[in-house]
Amino acid sequence: MGVSQHIPWWAKISAKIALSKAPISYELWRSIGIFRHGKMIEASYSRRVFDSHMATLAAHACTAPKSLLELGPGDSVSTAIWAQSHGISSIALVDAGRFATSDVSAYKNSLEIAGLAEQAVASAATVHEMLAALGAQYLCDGITSLRSLPSESVDAMFSNAVLEHVRRSEFIETIKELFRIQRPGGVSSHQIDLRDHLGGALNSLRISHRRWESPLFAQSGFYTNRLRCSEIRSIFTDAGWEILECTERRWPNLATPRSALHAEFQHFTDEDLLVSGVRLVVRRPNAA
């Protein structure tokens, strides 16, 4: 068991708030394992994530996608490599910041595994050149970047442990923008982690919305929007999506006692609070 698992949830909040105020670059935090945006820089991991979502998409789509959007690529733009090797010619990677490593050598292993090491893309001197050779664009302004993409321009989309990090105030618009960008009949796959990021329970639900959504908390590296599965489903359907699959992961018992939750979360049923994660597969219906 790691040392961090012995640290109380409230101590992690204090520590992360303090660390986030230190004048240290994100690259340095990432190099020492703090404030990392996922593990997608690891070739085997990113390929496994990509293959998993592509298999899910293939199970519901009539044709193989030629264009793809990944929401929240995190520390790596490796999805562009795997997508190109699958014949996807147009790739958009959209994030809320420039978190991906800029060291082009970090992608060498992925290029070799994907069978692209002998192609012109492997000679790129920068990540920007590599992405251009792959037919990919890396957009780092969150909801603003989504707004810049043409309507009905993407065949397929996926996100992996990302939607829970979208600011609550921007979540509905994000889902509406994804709907606008998706081609009619296109399918999207989203893996969503509903646990807190303080120890894998529901400790974040102990805190009021007012405090949790404040800049002090929201910009300190442990933020999740705390939306529950029922709310997320409703937001997708209200935006026009058709839900094809909703595979839930559940705790056997409430991970945090109901009595400890803030009054703003007491209305949720145990059934909703027991959902620790979900794979949500949705489709934009064809026009009538």
C-alpha positions, 0 to 999 in steps of 0.5 A: 500500500502506498504512503498516499493511501494512509493520508486522510482525505482532508490532509490531501486537500490541504497539501494539494492546495499548498503545492498548487500555489508553489511557483513550479512548472507543470512539467516538473510536477509531472516528472515527480509524479504530482498533478499528472494528467493521466498515464497516456504517455506510456505506450502500452497504456495509451494503446490499450485505452485506444483499442478499448474505445475503438472496440466499443465504437466498432460494436455500435457503428456501421462503418469504421471512422475516418475522423476522430476526436479525443477529449482530454488527451492529457500527458500524451498525444499518442492517440494520434499515432494509434488513430493514424495506424488504423486508417483515421485521417483526421484527428482532433485532440482537445484539452483544457491546457497544453499538458502533453509532453513536448519531447518528440522522443517520448513517442518513439516507442509508440511509433515503432509499435504502430508500425510508423517508425519508417515513415516520414512522421518518425523524422519529425523534429517537434511534436507539432511536426509529428502531429501535422504528419499524422493529420492531427491537431492539438487544441488546448483551450477547452470549451473554446477549442470545441466551439472552433470545430465545424459542426457534424465534422467528426465520425467518432469520439472518446474520452477516458477518465476526463468528463469528471474533470470538466468544470460543472459550470461548463459540463452541459455546454461541453456535451452540447458542443460534442453533439454539434461536432458529431456527425449524425449516426456517429458514436462516442465512448466515454469512460467516467470515474465517479470516485473522488480524487482524494482516496477513491471514495465519496469524500468530495461530497462532504463539501458544499458546492460553493466551496468546492467550485471556488477557484481555491479548490477548482484549480488545485489538482483534485477537482471533479465536478461530482456529477452522479451517473443519473445526472450525467445520463440526463444531461446527455439525453437532454442534449439530444444523444441516444444512450446505447450503453451504460455499463456501471461499476459499483461499490458493494457498500457506500464508500463514504457514510451517507451521514457524512455527506453535505446536505446538497447530496442527501437527495441522491439514492443509494443506488446512485451513490453506489456507482463508482464509474461508468462506460457511457456509449452514445450516438447522435441520431440520424436526422429524421 
